[in-house]
């Protein structure tokens, strides 16, 4: 009786082994075809200045040679020219940095070039 059980058990093990080998071979030799489309949204870089406002108390009149204005078509340059005739005079303005592009950005520094002390 033990011989019969051992033969039956060996037959079942052999059958399961052949089944796993067959399935494994079928999986490894089958072709896998993947089709798809990927799209990247267009990226736009558009950071500029808007809304220049001179603060009250700033020097005015003949002391302002050129009031703070945005001068180029890309709105990336603000120009101004002023004369501070006496100690304590100041010229203060604000300007909004606007990001209308699709790329996140940050203003790292603002350059004040062309400052003179005449």
C-alpha positions as CSV (number, residue, x, y, z in Angstrom):
1,X,0.0,0.0,0.0
2,X,2.8,2.3,0.8
3,X,4.3,1.8,-2.7
4,X,1.0,2.7,-4.3
5,X,0.8,6.0,-2.3
6,X,4.4,6.8,-3.1
7,X,3.8,6.2,-6.9
8,X,0.6,8.3,-6.8
9,X,2.5,11.1,-4.9
10,X,5.4,11.0,-7.3
11,X,3.0,11.1,-10.3
12,X,1.2,14.2,-8.8
13,X,4.6,15.9,-8.2
14,X,5.7,15.1,-11.7
15,X,2.4,16.4,-13.2
16,X,2.6,19.7,-11.2
17,X,6.3,20.1,-12.1
18,X,5.5,19.7,-15.8
19,X,2.6,22.1,-15.6
20,X,4.8,24.8,-14.0
21,X,7.5,24.3,-16.5
22,X,5.0,24.5,-19.4
23,X,3.4,27.7,-18.1
24,X,6.8,29.3,-17.3
25,X,8.0,28.5,-20.8
26,X,4.9,29.9,-22.4
27,X,5.2,33.1,-20.3
28,X,8.9,33.6,-21.2
29,X,8.5,33.0,-24.9
30,X,5.4,35.1,-25.5
31,X,5.7,38.5,-27.1
32,X,4.5,41.4,-25.2
33,X,3.5,44.4,-27.3
34,X,2.8,47.7,-25.6
35,X,1.4,50.7,-27.5
36,X,0.9,54.1,-26.0
37,X,1.2,57.8,-26.5
38,X,2.9,60.3,-24.2
39,X,2.5,64.1,-24.4
40,X,4.4,66.8,-22.7
41,X,2.6,70.1,-22.2
42,X,4.5,73.0,-23.8
43,X,6.5,74.9,-21.3
44,X,6.4,78.7,-21.4
45,X,8.8,81.0,-19.5
46,X,7.1,84.4,-18.9
47,X,8.2,86.2,-15.8
48,X,7.9,90.0,-15.9
49,X,7.2,93.2,-13.9
50,X,3.8,94.9,-13.7
51,X,2.1,97.6,-11.7
52,X,4.8,100.1,-10.9
53,X,3.7,102.3,-8.0
54,X,5.7,105.2,-6.5
55,X,5.2,105.4,-2.8
56,X,4.0,108.6,-1.3
57,X,6.7,110.7,0.3
58,X,9.2,109.9,-2.4
59,X,11.0,112.9,-4.1
60,X,8.9,114.5,-6.8
61,X,9.0,117.4,-9.3
62,X,12.3,118.4,-10.9
63,X,14.2,115.9,-8.8
64,X,12.6,113.0,-10.8
65,X,14.4,113.0,-14.1
66,X,12.6,109.8,-15.2
67,X,9.9,108.2,-13.1
68,X,10.0,104.4,-12.6
69,X,8.6,102.8,-15.7
70,X,8.7,99.4,-17.5
71,X,10.7,100.1,-20.7
72,X,11.0,97.0,-22.7
73,X,8.4,94.9,-24.6
74,X,9.1,91.8,-22.5
75,X,8.5,93.9,-19.3
76,X,11.8,92.8,-17.7
77,X,13.4,96.2,-17.2
78,X,12.3,99.0,-14.9
79,X,14.2,102.2,-15.4
80,X,14.2,105.3,-13.3
81,X,16.4,108.3,-12.8
82,X,16.2,110.6,-9.8
83,X,18.2,113.3,-7.9
84,X,18.2,113.2,-4.1
85,X,19.2,116.8,-3.3
86,X,19.3,116.7,0.5
87,X,19.9,114.1,3.2
88,X,16.8,112.1,4.1
89,X,15.3,112.3,0.6
90,X,14.2,109.0,-0.9
91,X,12.5,107.5,-3.9
92,X,10.5,104.4,-3.1
93,X,8.5,102.4,-5.5
94,X,7.0,98.9,-5.7
95,X,6.7,96.6,-8.7
96,X,4.9,93.2,-8.9
97,X,6.8,90.2,-10.2
98,X,4.3,88.2,-12.3
99,X,4.7,84.6,-13.5
100,X,2.3,84.0,-16.4
101,X,4.4,81.1,-17.7
102,X,3.8,77.3,-17.0
103,X,7.2,76.9,-15.3
104,X,7.5,77.5,-11.6
105,X,10.0,80.2,-10.9
106,X,11.4,82.4,-8.2
107,X,13.2,85.8,-8.3
108,X,16.5,85.2,-6.7
109,X,17.9,88.8,-6.9
110,X,17.2,92.2,-8.3
111,X,20.0,94.1,-9.8
112,X,20.3,97.9,-9.3
113,X,22.8,98.7,-12.0
114,X,23.9,102.2,-13.1
115,X,23.7,103.8,-9.6
116,X,25.9,106.9,-9.4
117,X,26.6,109.3,-6.7
118,X,27.2,112.7,-8.4
